[in-house]
Amino acid sequence: KKEPLWQDHIRILIRVIDKFFILNLLKDMKGQTKNDFSRYKRAFSFIRSILTNSGELMAQITEVHNFLNDPTHPNNIILWQLKQ
């Protein structure tokens, strides 16, 4: 027996809403990662004078910062960075 057409439309609508929800969660995760990294960077600035290899650590921090904030490749940024 064939189901009514409106039930198919509801299933498709549910899938679309689910995809938007997942995209919204991913967007929030990226923001949280940036916030956590900014907090780490501020904490590092307080102990920078104590550490002997602070220059190397700061270079790594800057590299990660540039990775997270690269506006030229917002889509597929991880894959693009891994290929380099």
C-alpha positions in Angstrom: 0.0 0.0 0.0 1.4 3.4 -0.9 1.7 6.1 1.8 0.2 9.5 1.3 2.4 12.1 -0.3 2.3 14.4 2.8 4.1 11.8 4.9 7.0 11.7 2.4 7.2 15.5 2.6 7.3 15.4 6.4 10.1 12.8 6.3 12.1 15.0 4.0 11.4 18.1 6.1 12.6 16.2 9.2 15.8 15.3 7.4 16.4 18.9 6.4 15.8 20.2 9.9 18.2 17.5 11.3 21.0 18.6 8.8 20.5 22.2 9.8 20.7 21.3 13.5 24.0 19.3 12.9 25.5 22.3 10.9 24.6 24.6 13.8 26.3 22.3 16.3 29.4 22.2 14.2 29.5 26.0 13.9 29.2 26.3 17.7 32.0 23.8 18.2 34.3 25.8 16.0 33.6 28.9 18.1 34.2 27.0 21.3 37.5 25.8 20.0 38.6 29.4 19.1 37.5 30.5 22.6 39.4 27.7 24.4 42.5 28.4 22.3 42.3 32.2 23.1 42.1 31.3 26.8 45.1 29.0 26.5 47.0 31.8 24.6 46.3 34.3 27.4 47.4 31.9 30.1 50.6 31.2 28.1 51.4 34.9 28.1 51.5 34.9 31.9 54.1 32.1 32.1 56.0 33.0 29.0 58.9 34.6 31.0 59.4 31.5 33.1 59.8 29.0 30.3 63.1 28.5 28.6 61.8 27.5 25.1 59.0 30.1 25.0 60.0 31.2 21.5 59.3 27.8 20.0 56.1 27.4 21.9 54.9 30.8 20.8 55.7 29.8 17.2 53.5 26.7 17.6 50.7 28.7 19.2 50.9 31.2 16.3 50.7 28.4 13.8 47.6 26.9 15.5 46.1 30.4 15.8 46.6 31.0 12.0 45.1 27.6 11.3 41.9 28.3 13.2 41.5 31.8 11.9 42.4 31.3 8.2 39.6 33.1 6.2 40.9 32.0 2.8 39.8 28.4 3.2 36.8 28.3 5.6 35.6 25.1 3.9 37.8 22.0 4.0 40.4 23.9 6.0 41.6 20.8 7.8 42.1 18.8 4.5 43.8 21.8 2.9 46.2 22.2 5.8 47.0 18.5 5.8 47.8 18.5 2.1 50.4 21.2 2.7 
